[in-house]
Structure formats: structure tokens, C-alpha cells
């Protein structure tokens, strides 16, 4: 009987975790995949097969652009600047719109070599637009005057690094994920060449950078093999391997010390996250049967461009605000019992681990990131769940000695 009860609790727990993490689909008026996302504040842009979708209210309402002329497959990169939207495509070069997508015009003058119109990413530095390509390296184009695209490949080895997956502007320096052998390339501001930097030893398996980010001074990159972090400007790297094999695509979002990474392999994608600047990592989600191309966070939601469309779910990672950020002590944890817990029942929360505990603050957040409970805790606290609706909650403990987070599921 006891065994059956625990089995039932385990199944209920997993059902509610799955339900709480369920992605909701935006019903766009055209079927197909979403390959690129961009956001700033409440503005969201989504690149579809040959249509550009946009929202100015954090995704509550969506509108569509005109169709890109002659483009059949894949808006792969988006970069707005001074009221103009620039978009890279898979095989048709770069387009721009001066009227928020009502019309599009070719902006590919100079992209003439083999592979130059296979655009993988766009980045902006000052008044110059940079485009990475699959097969022709990096191009740049001034946005003032009548300039054209010119190759910007000094320092990129032709034999290994002209397939460039991504480019990011991190505090004025350009980071390019080129090649597949454990290296990437940096162009420091006011220099004319790329510097080669090794982030891992080549072990015979493909390992190229797919995405870059910066988290509270720490550089973060995701590659085919793992996620890597560096707190000395790329001189040394820490590898975070999640044991899921080689990734086909990945995407990084950072908010302060919180890092969110989507990782796809074959027909499956995962969401991993860190809330302590990349020191420890947790898995938030796994979805089978689909590939994730890009993620952003806006309006309290995680948005995901997938091969089956545009999806979103509540952001319970970066959306949980902490009153303070204490120094982390390794070994601090939380025990929540029972879990799942019944509505109007009681739950006992204990601080665990090998580190010092002392008096701390315990806070509980709902799925929307709203604080619904706060109390001082020494080592153990028992509280009644009256007023709590069924669903997923985040329990967070902070003290001068460390912090810990745990999920709580409340069931009827």
C-alpha cells in the first residue's frame, strides 16, 4: 500500500510538472517554423519562413509583415537599427524594411561569393552591420552612406572557419562562432582582424560555438558539446556538460546572474538554467519531437522559435525576483515534504546541506513569478497551505551563508 501511494504521488508529481511547463502556441496565420527571435523590452520580432511577425505589447497581440520577395525558406537573423529592420535569410542574403515590414527590399549588394547569401546571424556595432555566413566568413556594411557589403575575414582560417554559425556584440567586442574544432574568434573594437581563442581541446568530435552571452561579467557560450563559462575574458574556460550528446542548435539568454540555454539535438530540445552566474546548472524542460531554434525572454514569458512554430510559457527562472543576492555557499539545499502537497494541507520545509545555515528568508513564488509567501526560517518551518491554488510553485531560501531553490507542486 505504501509503495502504491508513493508511485501514485510520483506520477501525480510528473503530471503536474509537465502541465506547469506546458508550452502554449501562438496561432500565426501561416504554418511553418520560426527560425529567429529578437526582443527589446516589450517589442518582439519573429522570423518565419518568408514572413516577419512582430508584437509591441510583449506578445499579447501579433501582426505580420509583407512577404519577403522570392524568399522560400528561413528568416534566420533579425537586427533593427534607427527605425530600420534588417533581416538575414537562408540563401537570399539580407533584406531591409523602412516601414516596419510593409515592404522589403534587397540589401545584399556585395554578397556575391559562394555562400555569402547564406546568412546565419547579424550583429550591430556602432553604425556598422555585420553578417556571418555559412561558407563565406564574415561581412560588414556601413549603414550610413551608400556602402556595400565587404568581406571581413582577416584572421579567420579559410580551411576551418569560414562556416560561421553566430556573431554577438559583447561590450563592443565581436564574438564569432566559426569552425567546429574548439575555437572561436574575437574582433576587439578598433582593430581590423580576428583573434583566435581556444575554448576546448579538439577530441575528434564536432565542437563549434552556436551562441554567445554575457552574464555579470562572465562570458557564456554554448557549443555542439556543452556550455562553457569564462570569468577571465576567455583565457580559461569551465565546461558544463549535461550528458545529452552533440547539440544541433542552441541559444542563450542572460539576465543578471541568471542564464537560460535552449539546446536541441535530433528531434528533441532541452532548457537548462543557472541562477548563480553559471556555477550550478539545472534542467527546466525537455520536449520531444521538435527542434528549438531561438529563445528570448519578454513580458514574463520565455519565447521559443521552433520548427513547428512560435511558443511561449511563463518565465519561472529569471522572472523570480530575489530581495538580495547573497554569496553562495556550496552544500546549501532545501527539503520540501510532502511534495506533491495537498491543497489546504501543511508542508514542512527544511534547510539542508553541509554549510552553515542560520536565520534566512524563505519565499514562495507562483508560476507567474509573483511572491505569495514570505517568512523567516531557522532550520525547519512548517506552514499551512490555505489560500494556495493547485499548481507549480518555486520555493527560494536566502541567507548570508547561501541560497537554494526547490520546486513545490500543490494538488487537489
C-alpha positions in Angstrom: 0.0 0.0 0.0 2.8 2.4 0.9 4.6 1.5 -2.3 1.4 2.2 -4.3 0.9 5.5 -2.6 4.4 6.7 -3.4 4.1 5.5 -7.0 0.8 7.5 -7.3 2.5 10.6 -5.8 5.4 10.2 -8.2 3.0 10.0 -11.2 1.0 13.0 -10.0 4.2 15.0 -9.4 5.3 14.3 -13.0 1.9 15.1 -14.5 1.8 18.5 -12.8 5.4 19.3 -13.6 4.6 18.6 -17.3 1.4 20.5 -17.1 3.1 23.5 -15.4 5.8 23.6 -18.0 3.4 23.2 -21.0 4.3 25.4 -23.9 1.4 27.5 -25.5 1.4 28.0 -29.2 0.9 31.4 -30.9 -1.6 30.9 -33.6 0.1 32.6 -36.5 -1.7 32.9 -39.8 0.9 30.9 -41.7 2.2 27.4 -40.9 5.9 26.6 -40.7 8.9 27.2 -38.4 10.2 30.2 -36.6 14.0 30.5 -37.0 15.0 33.7 -35.4 13.7 35.8 -32.4 14.7 39.3 -31.3 13.4 41.4 -28.5 13.9 44.7 -26.6 11.6 45.4 -23.8 8.0 44.7 -24.9 9.0 44.6 -28.6 9.3 41.1 -30.1 10.2 40.1 -33.7 9.9 36.6 -35.1 11.4 35.4 -38.4 9.2 32.8 -40.1 9.8 31.1 -43.5 9.2 34.2 -45.6 7.1 36.4 -43.3 8.1 38.6 -40.4 5.9 38.7 -37.3 6.0 41.5 -34.7 4.5 42.4 -31.3 4.8 45.7 -29.4 3.0 44.5 -26.3 5.2 41.7 -25.1 3.4 39.1 -27.2 -0.2 39.8 -26.3 -1.0 40.6 -29.9 0.9 39.8 -33.1 0.9 41.3 -36.6 2.6 40.2 -39.8 4.7 41.9 -42.4 4.6 41.6 -46.1 6.1 38.5 -47.6 9.8 38.7 -48.5 10.2 38.8 -52.3 11.5 35.5 -53.7 12.3 34.0 -50.3 11.1 30.5 -49.8 12.7 29.3 -46.6 14.1 30.7 -43.4 14.4 34.2 -42.0 17.5 33.4 -39.9 18.6 36.7 -38.3 17.0 40.0 -37.2 18.6 43.3 -36.3 16.7 46.6 -36.0 18.5 49.9 -36.0 17.3 53.5 -36.1 13.8 52.5 -37.3 15.0 50.1 -40.0 14.6 46.4 -39.7 17.4 44.2 -41.2 16.8 40.5 -41.8 19.1 37.8 -42.9 17.9 34.8 -44.8 18.9 31.2 -45.6 20.2 31.6 -49.2 18.7 35.0 -50.3 21.0 37.4 -48.4 19.9 40.4 -46.4 16.7 42.4 -46.7 15.6 45.6 -45.0 12.4 47.4 -44.3 11.9 51.1 -43.8 8.3 50.9 -42.8 8.1 48.1 -40.2 7.7 45.3 -42.7 5.0 46.8 -45.0 7.6 46.4 -47.8 11.0 44.7 -48.1 13.9 45.5 -50.3 17.2 43.6 -51.1 20.2 44.8 -49.1 22.7 42.3 -50.4 24.9 44.4 -52.6 28.4 42.9 -52.2 27.3 39.4 -51.1 28.5 37.8 -54.3 30.9 34.9 -53.4 29.8 31.3 -52.9 27.9 31.1 -49.6 27.7 34.8 -49.0 23.9 34.9 -49.1 23.6 32.0 -46.6 23.3 34.3 -43.6 23.4 32.8 -40.2 23.4 35.8 -37.9 23.5 39.6 -37.8 25.2 41.9 -35.2 25.5 45.7 -34.9 28.5 47.7 -33.7 28.2 51.5 -33.8 26.8 52.2 -37.3 28.1 49.1 -39.0 26.1 45.9 -39.6 27.9 42.5 -39.5 26.7 39.3 -41.1 28.0 35.8 -40.6 27.6 33.3 -43.4 27.8 29.6 -44.0 30.7 29.3 -46.4 32.0 32.8 -46.9 33.0 34.0 -43.4 32.0 37.4 -42.1 30.9 40.5 -44.0 30.3 44.1 -42.8 28.5 47.1 -44.2 28.3 50.7 -43.0 24.7 51.8 -42.6 25.4 55.5 -43.3 26.1 56.5 -46.9 26.0 54.2 -49.9 28.4 51.4 -48.9 28.1 47.8 -49.8 29.0 44.5 -48.0 32.7 43.7 -47.9 34.5 40.7 -46.5 35.9 41.0 -43.0 37.9 37.8 -42.6 41.4 38.8 -41.6 42.5 36.1 -39.1 39.8 33.6 -40.0 41.4 30.4 -41.4 39.8 29.7 -44.8 40.2 25.9 -44.4 38.4 25.6 -41.0 36.5 28.8 -40.1 34.5 30.3 -43.0 31.4 28.5 -41.8 30.3 30.9 -39.1 27.3 30.0 -37.0 26.8 33.1 -34.9 28.1 36.6 -34.0 27.4 38.7 -31.0 28.5 42.2 -29.8 29.6 41.8 -26.2 30.5 45.2 -24.8 31.9 46.4 -28.1 33.9 43.3 -29.0 32.6 41.0 -31.7 32.5 37.2 -30.9 32.1 34.9 -33.9 31.4 31.1 -33.6 33.4 29.9 -36.6 34.5 26.4 -37.4 34.0 23.2 -35.4 37.2 22.4 -33.7 37.1 24.0 -30.3 37.9 27.6 -31.3 36.1 30.9 -31.7 37.2 34.3 -32.9 37.1 37.8 -31.4 37.4 41.2 -33.1 38.3 43.7 -30.5 36.9 47.2 -31.0 39.0 49.5 -33.2 41.0 46.5 -34.6 40.9 45.1 -38.1 41.5 41.4 -37.5 40.0 38.4 -35.8 41.9 36.8 -32.8 41.6 33.0 -32.5 40.7 31.7 -29.0 40.5 28.1 -27.9 37.7 27.1 -25.5 38.3 23.3 -25.5 40.7 20.7 -26.8 39.5 19.1 -30.1 38.7 15.5 -29.3 37.7 14.3 -32.8 34.1 15.3 -32.5 32.5 18.4 -33.9 32.6 21.3 -31.4 31.7 24.7 -32.7 30.1 27.7 -31.0 26.4 28.2 -31.6 25.6 31.1 -29.3 27.3 33.7 -27.0 26.1 35.6 -24.0 27.5 37.6 -21.1 26.3 37.2 -17.5 27.5 39.6 -14.9 31.0 39.9 -16.4 31.3 36.3 -17.3 31.3 35.1 -20.9 29.0 32.2 -21.7 29.0 30.1 -24.9 27.1 27.1 -26.0 28.6 24.6 -28.5 27.9 21.3 -30.0 29.3 19.5 -26.9 28.5 21.7 -23.8 28.0 25.1 -22.2 31.2 26.9 -21.3 31.9 29.9 -19.0 34.9 32.2 -18.6 35.4 34.8 -15.9 38.8 36.0 -17.2 37.8 37.3 -20.7 38.3 34.0 -22.4 41.7 33.0 -21.1 40.4 29.9 -19.4 37.1 28.1 -19.6 34.9 25.9 -17.4 33.0 23.2 -19.2 29.4 22.3 -18.2 28.3 19.1 -19.9 24.8 17.8 -19.4 25.2 14.4 -20.9 22.8 14.7 -23.7 25.2 14.2 -26.7 26.0 16.6 -29.5 23.7 19.6 -30.0 22.5 20.7 -33.4 21.4 24.2 -32.3 21.4 26.2 -29.1 20.5 29.7 -27.8 21.5 31.8 -24.7 19.6 34.4 -22.8 21.1 36.2 -19.7 19.5 38.3 -17.0 22.0 39.4 -14.4 23.4 36.3 -12.9 20.7 34.1 -14.4 21.4 32.2 -17.6 18.9 30.3 -19.7 20.1 28.0 -22.5 18.0 26.0 -25.1 19.8 23.0 -26.5 18.4 20.9 -29.4 19.6 17.5 -30.7 17.9 15.4 -33.3 14.1 15.9 -32.7 14.3 17.0 -29.0 15.2 20.1 -27.1 16.1 21.0 -23.5 16.0 24.1 -21.4 18.9 24.4 -18.9 19.4 27.3 -16.5 21.7 28.7 -13.8 20.7 31.3 -11.2 24.3 31.7 -9.8 26.2 33.0 -12.8 26.9 29.6 -14.3 28.3 27.9 -11.2 25.5 25.3 -10.9 23.0 24.2 -13.6 19.5 22.7 -13.6 17.3 21.2 -16.2 14.0 23.1 -16.6 12.4 21.3 -19.5 12.7 18.6 -22.2 10.4 18.4 -25.2 10.5 15.5 -27.7 9.6 15.6 -31.4 10.7 19.2 -32.1 13.8 21.4 -32.6 14.2 24.8 -30.9 15.9 27.5 -33.0 16.0 30.5 -30.7 14.8 31.8 -27.3 14.2 35.2 -25.8 12.5 36.4 -22.6 9.9 39.2 -22.6 6.7 40.1 -20.8 7.2 37.4 -18.1 7.4 34.6 -20.6 10.1 32.5 -22.3 9.5 32.7 -26.1 10.8 29.9 -28.3 11.1 29.8 -32.1 10.6 26.2 -33.0 10.4 24.2 -36.2 6.7 23.8 -35.5 6.0 27.5 -34.8 6.2 30.1 -32.1 5.6 29.0 -28.5 5.8 30.5 -25.0 5.5 29.6 -21.4 5.7 31.5 -18.1 9.3 32.5 -17.1 9.8 31.0 -13.7 13.6 31.3 -13.9 14.5 34.9 -14.5 11.1 36.1 -13.5 11.6 35.2 -9.8 13.0 38.3 -8.3 15.3 38.0 -5.3 15.4 40.6 -2.5 19.1 40.3 -2.4 21.9 38.2 -3.9 23.9 36.5 -1.1 27.2 34.9 -1.5 26.6 31.2 -2.4 27.8 28.5 -0.1 28.3 25.1 -1.6 26.2 22.5 0.1 23.1 24.5 0.9 19.8 22.9 -0.1 16.1 22.6 0.6 13.9 19.7 1.5 10.1 20.1 0.9 7.8 17.4 2.4 5.3 16.3 1.3 5.9 17.1 -2.4 3.3 17.0 -4.1 1.4 18.6 -1.2 -2.4 18.7 -0.9 -4.4 22.0 -1.2 -5.2 23.3 2.4 -2.7 20.8 3.8 0.6 21.5 5.5 4.2 21.4 4.2 7.5 21.2 6.1 10.5 23.0 4.6 14.0 22.3 5.9 17.3 23.8 5.1 19.8 21.0 4.3 23.4 20.5 3.3 26.8 20.7 4.8 27.3 24.5 5.0 26.2 26.9 7.7 22.6 27.8 7.7 21.5 30.3 10.4 18.5 32.6 10.1 17.3 33.2 6.5 14.3 34.3 4.4 12.0 31.8 2.8 9.9 33.0 -0.2 7.4 31.1 -2.4 6.6 32.3 -5.9 3.7 31.2 -8.1 4.1 30.2 -11.8 3.7 33.9 -12.8 6.7 34.9 -10.7 4.5 36.6 -8.0 5.6 36.3 -4.4 2.8 34.6 -2.5 4.5 33.7 0.8 7.5 35.0 2.9 8.8 34.1 6.3 11.9 33.9 8.4 13.3 30.3 8.7 16.0 29.0 11.0 16.4 25.3 10.0 12.8 24.0 9.7 9.5 25.6 9.0 6.0 24.1 8.8 3.2 26.1 7.2 -0.4 25.6 6.2 -1.1 25.9 2.5 -4.5 27.6 3.0 -5.2 30.0 0.1 -2.8 28.3 -2.2 -4.2 27.2 -5.5 -3.1 23.9 -7.1 -0.1 24.2 -9.4 3.6 24.7 -9.6 5.5 26.9 -7.1 9.1 27.9 -6.6 10.5 27.8 -3.0 13.5 30.1 -2.6 15.7 30.4 0.5 18.4 33.1 1.1 20.7 33.9 4.0 24.1 35.4 4.5 25.6 31.9 4.1 24.0 30.9 0.8 20.8 30.3 -1.2 18.8 27.3 -2.5 15.8 26.8 -4.8 13.2 24.0 -4.9 10.0 23.3 -6.8 6.8 22.6 -4.9 3.7 21.1 -6.5 0.3 21.5 -4.8 -2.5 19.2 -5.9 -6.2 18.9 -5.1 
